[in-house]
Amino acid sequence: MKQYTIFLLSLMLLGCAGNSPINSGDFRSPSERAEDDRRGSVFGKDRLGVRWSKDENERSDVAQQDPVWVAANIVLSQYPISFSNFSSKIIQTGWFNDESDVKWRHRVTVRLIGKLPDEKSVNVLVFSENLKNNIWETAPPKHGVRHDVVSKILSEALRIFDQQKKQD
């Protein structure tokens, strides 16, 4: 019985051992290997699972089907992005300083509700902090920050929407 247990444990350990990540016949650069690995699924290449990235055709389909999502990403890309999820249609920025007053900083969370470029499709929350005695204190957002973000997203979405209509 003892030998049988040792044999099974050895077999399990051998099954867990994998090949080295660099194959002697693989002449791709490390960045090319990393890109191929990102294209693969969580469970390995060519297996059923969640995909790490989308191919170019899927990305262009998203741009055609949802110009508000693309516009929000373009507008918010000028700020540090801390969270972006296409399936939940939420984008959140990190803290960024106000251009006119460095004692204010803001964090923006955008939730996209619709696909048409109108104000009902974009829900924007602005969190603000004010620097007092070298400590950031929560404060109500300055007037106009939310309006600026919404108007930039909608104008970019309208531009993308009109460009797609011209192409069709």
Secondary structure, DSSP 8 states (H G I E B T S, - for coil): -HHHHHHHHHHHHHHH----SS-TT----HHHHHHHHHHSBTTBTTSSS-BSS--HHHHHHHHHH-HHHHHHHHHHTTS-EEEEETTTTEEEE--EE-SS-TTEEEEEEEEE--SSSSGGGEEEEEEEEEEETTEEEEE---TTHHHHHHHHHHHHHHHHHHHHHHH-
